[in-house]
Structures are given as structure tokens and as C-alpha cells.
Amino acid sequence: MIVAVASGKGGTGKTTIAVNMALCMPPPVTLLDCDVEEPNCAIFLKPDMRQREDCCLQVPVIDEAACNRCGDCSSFCRFHAIAMLRQKPLVFPELCHGCGGCLKLCPTGAITERGHVIGVIESGACGSIEFVHGRLDPGRALSPPLIRAVKRRADSRGTTIIDCPPGTSCPVITAVRGSDFVVLVTEPTPFGLHDLVLAVETMRTLGLPFGVIINRADAGDARTADYCRREGIPVLLELPDDRRVAVAYSRGLPTVEAVPEHRPAFERLIAKIAGLVPRRHGT
């Protein structure tokens, strides 16, 4: 089972939910931190990191001697990573998405590829939890290739939990794609509800089953719960606004270890998700 933990906006408690689910999940379990621009699951798990490798995007290299200046590569690239300037090809690696289309299209075979480092992937373990995260290099604008590389390291056995980037843009879609279930974490505020609506629309467009967790549920109003009820969205869990949780978070401690009475809520959450996945998949 693959469970993605996402949110329409940052600061809702998405990482807190992902980490504590992993700690309460029966093994084997793998936690993938795909929030590669700001990965912080490791702050709470403190895994023993064993491996580190560069993540490279294959970008085009053009042999000007072999290039016939036809411009097909430039016309093909929708991201404008190749330009023909005064009949001279110019490559912008930062814009390239690594699709390889220009290489296949070139009629003279003038295009080859080379690895362009965009970040690193680190993996290790925390007890029975296998852990992998990616770190996008500063200044890099393209995170989906790194997210896909992190996801390829998921263990097919047991449960995989994906801590997704916030929002509803390309990185989120890359992270949730292929999941069996998506947990949308929100908060009972106008901003939280606005971005939850966007996240719900995204999941419905992708055809992914999902449910909602309302974090700090007693710190806002009832509009978020009312919206879920109207839309027929299952509210998987409502967590209270607990100062002890905030203090634990500030110290880099998981909720279920710092405030053990919260553990049963996460165990019920896991059981609820496990019950929803087969029903929604028709099994």
C-alpha cells in the first residue's frame, strides 16, 4: 500500500502526520520525504543515513560540427531549453526537463546527453523504518525528476508513506501519482479551506482516492468540516490544538513519542485508511 500525505498549503502539519504514521505503522514500512526543496522528516526520525548519491538530469549536448542548423530541436522543446541564435544552437540546462525528445528528433545525430546534477538522494533507517529523502540543490527550479528518483527507491513490500511537497503544482502531482490513497492535511482557517478545495479538485482530476485530516481542529471554525460533509469527503481524523505537540515539534520530537496519548489516534487513522483502500479499489 502506498499512502501519500499532501496538503494544499504549507504549515498544516503534513510532515508531522507522515512521520507519526510511519512510527505507528506495522513493519515493513518505508518513509519517502519527497518535499525535496525543504525535506525535514529526518529532523524527527533521526535516521542512520547509509547511502548518498547524486541525482542527475540528462541534458542535451550539441556537436556544432554535426549540427545542420535545421532548428527542429528548438521548435520541439516546449520548455525553450534549446535556442537557435544566428544559426548557432544554444542549450539552457536549467530549463531542460530531460525528456530526450530532441535527441530522438535530431536528423544528423548531433545531440548527445550528459548528466546535470540537480540534487542528492540520501537513504538510511530508523529502527524498522526504511527512510529515503531528496535534497534539491539551491538554485535548481526543477524538482519532479528528483522526486521520481526518490520514489523509485520505495520498497515494494509493506507500506510506503510519501511526504509530499505542499501545494497543487507539478511537484505534488509527481509525488502523489501512483498512490493507493492520499491523505490531505488541512487546518480550520479560511486559507486552509481555500487551499484544501484546490487540493481536492486536483485529487479528483487525478482520480485518486483521498480523505482529510483536520489539524488543530478546535482552533478555528466549522467551515472546513462542513465543506467535507457537503462534498462527501471522509474526515479521517481531527487533531486538537495541543501545546505539548508544538513544544515537541520545536524540539524535533515525534508527537507519538513526546505525547503518547496521541498514539491511539494515529493507530485508528492507519486502520481507517487500510479499510478505505480496498473498498475504493473495488476489492
N, C-alpha and C positions, 0 to 999 in steps of 0.2 A: 504494500500500500504506500502511495506517495501522497503526502499531505503538504500543501503549500500554505504558508502563513503570510498573508498580504494585508495591505491597508491602503485606503485612498489617499492618506496623508501621513507625514511623519509624526512621531511623538505620541502615537496612540498606545504603545506598549506591545507592538508586534514582536520585537526581539524577546521581550520578557515572556510572551506566550510561547514562542518557539522553543526557547531554552528549557522552560519548565515542563513543556510537553515531552521533550526529549528525556528529561530526567525521570519522568513518571511512566514513560512508555516501556513495556516489557521488551527485553532484548530479543534479537539484534535490532539496533536502531542506528541510523546514520543521520547526522545533522549537517546540512549544507547551508552555509552562510553565503547566499547569493546577492546580498546587499554589498556589492564589491566596491562601491565608492566610499562606503563607511562601514566595513564589517566590524561588529562588536560582540558577536556571540562568544568569542574566545575570552572576553573580559570576565564573563560569568562562569564559563565552563573550565577555564584554565587548562586546556588540553595539553598533553605532552606531544609537541609537534615533532614528527619524524621525517617528513619529506617536504621539500620545497623545489619548485621548478618554474621556469619562466613560461608564460603563455604568449605565444606568438601568433600574429595575424599575417597570413600570406598576402603580400602586396606586390603589384607588378613592377618589373624592371624592364625597360625598353632598350633594345640594342638599336641605336640610331643608324648604324651601318646597314642593318637588315630591314629597317622600317621604310615602307614606301610612301609614308605620309598620307595614307588614304583617309585617316580620321575616323575609321569605323569604331575604334576603341573609345574615342572621346564621345562619339554620338551615342554609343551603347550605354555608357556609365551614367546612370541616373543620379549618382551622388557627386558627379563632377570631379572625380578623383584623377582624371586624365584630361589634359587640355592640349590642343594643338595651337601653339603660338608661333606665327610666321613659319608655318610648316615644320615646327620642331615640337616633338612630344614632351610634355612636362607632367610628372606624376606628383600628386599630393598624398603621401601615405596617410596623413591624419584623416583624410576624407574617405579612404578606401574601406569597404565593408568586407573585402576578402571573398567575393563571390566567385572569382575565377572566370567570369564571363569574357573579359577582354582577352585573356589568354586563348580561349577556345575560338574566339571570333577572328583573331589576327590572321590575315591570309598569308603572311610571309613567315610566321613563326618567330617574329621579332620580340615577343613578350615572354619572359620567364617570371618566376616568383622568388621572393626571398622573405624570410621571417622578420617581422617587425614586432618587437617586444611591446606589449601593451600592459602587462601586469604579471603577477605571480600567483601561483596556487600553492597553498600550504595544507598539509593534512597530518592528522595525528589521532589521538584518542583520549577520552576522559572516562576511565572505568570501562564500562561495556559500550559506551557511545563512540562510534566512529565519527570523526569530525573533519570537514573539508571547508575551507573558505578561499575566496579570491580577493586580491587587493589590486585595484586598478591603479596604474602609475599616475602620479599627479600630472595634470595637463591633458590626459587622454580623454576624449569625448565619447568613445565607443565602448560601452560595457557589455552588450549582448554576446560577443564572441567569448569573453571571459566567463560570463555566466554559463554559457553552454559547456565550456570546458570543465567548470566545477560540477555541473550536473552529470557529465559523463563519468565521474568518479563515484557515483552513488552505488551502493551495494544492492544488488537485486534481491537479496534475502531480507526478510523482516520489513521494517518500516523506514521510510525516508521522510524526513521533515525538512522542508525548504524555507528558510527565512528569506523572503523576497525583498526587493527594494520597495520603497514607498511610491505611491502614485499610480498612474494608469498608462504610462507610456511604454515604449518598446522594451526597456529592461524588465518591467513587470510581466509583460506578455511572454517574454522569453523564459522567465523564471517559472511561471505557473503552467506553461504549456506541457501537456503530458501528465498532469497531476490527476489523481483519483478524486481528490476533494480539496477545496480551497477554504481556508478559514480567513474571513475578513474581520480585522480588528478595528474597532471604532471607539469613539467617545461621545457622550451625550451632549454635544455642543452644536451650534449652527454650522461651524466649519467642519466638524466631524461628520455631520449628516450630509452636508453638501458633497463632500468627497466620497462618502460611502455610496451615495447614489451613482456617482461616476464609476466606482469600482464594481457595483452590482451590474450596471449596464455592460461593463467590459466582460465580466464573467459570463453573462448571458449571451453576449455576442460570440464568445469562445466556446459556448456550450459546456461549460464546466460546472459541476455541482458545487454548491457552496453554502456556508452558514455564517452567522455573525456572532462575534463576541463583543459585548459592550463593556469596555473597561472604565473603571471609576464611575460605575453606573449611577451611584447616588450623589454625584457631584454636579449633575446637570438637570435637564428636563426630560420629559417623556416622549419627545418628538421622534427620537431615533427608534425607540421600541414600537411606537405607533406606526411608523413607516414600515418596519419589518413585518408587523402584523398585517397591515394592508396588502403588502406585496407577497405575503405567504412565505417569507424568508425565515427559516428556523433560527431562533436565537439560542445558540449553543451554551452560552454561559454569560452571566452578569457578575462582574467582579466589583467589590466595593472599593471606595476610595480609602485605602488603608495607609496611614502614615508609616507604619512599620515596613511596608513594601517599598515605599520611597526611600527610606533610610537604607534598607538592604541594597537597593539598586545603586544608590550613591557610593556604596562600599564595594560594588562588584559582586554581590552575593545573590544567588538564585532565590526566588521567593519561597519555593517549597522547602529549602534548607533553612532559611532565616525565619520563616513564619510557617512552621509545619502544619498548622491547621488549615492552610490553603491547599495542601496536597490532595485531599479528597475531591475538591472541586475540579482539579486537573485530571484526576483519575476518572471522574464521571464524564468529563469532556471527551477523553480518549474513547471511552466506551460508547458515547453517543455518536462520535464520528464513525467508529467501526460499524455501528448499526446502520448508519445512513448510507455508507458507500455501497454495500451490495444491493440495497433497495433501489438506489438511484441508478445503478448499473443493470438492474433487471435480473440479478442473480438470486 
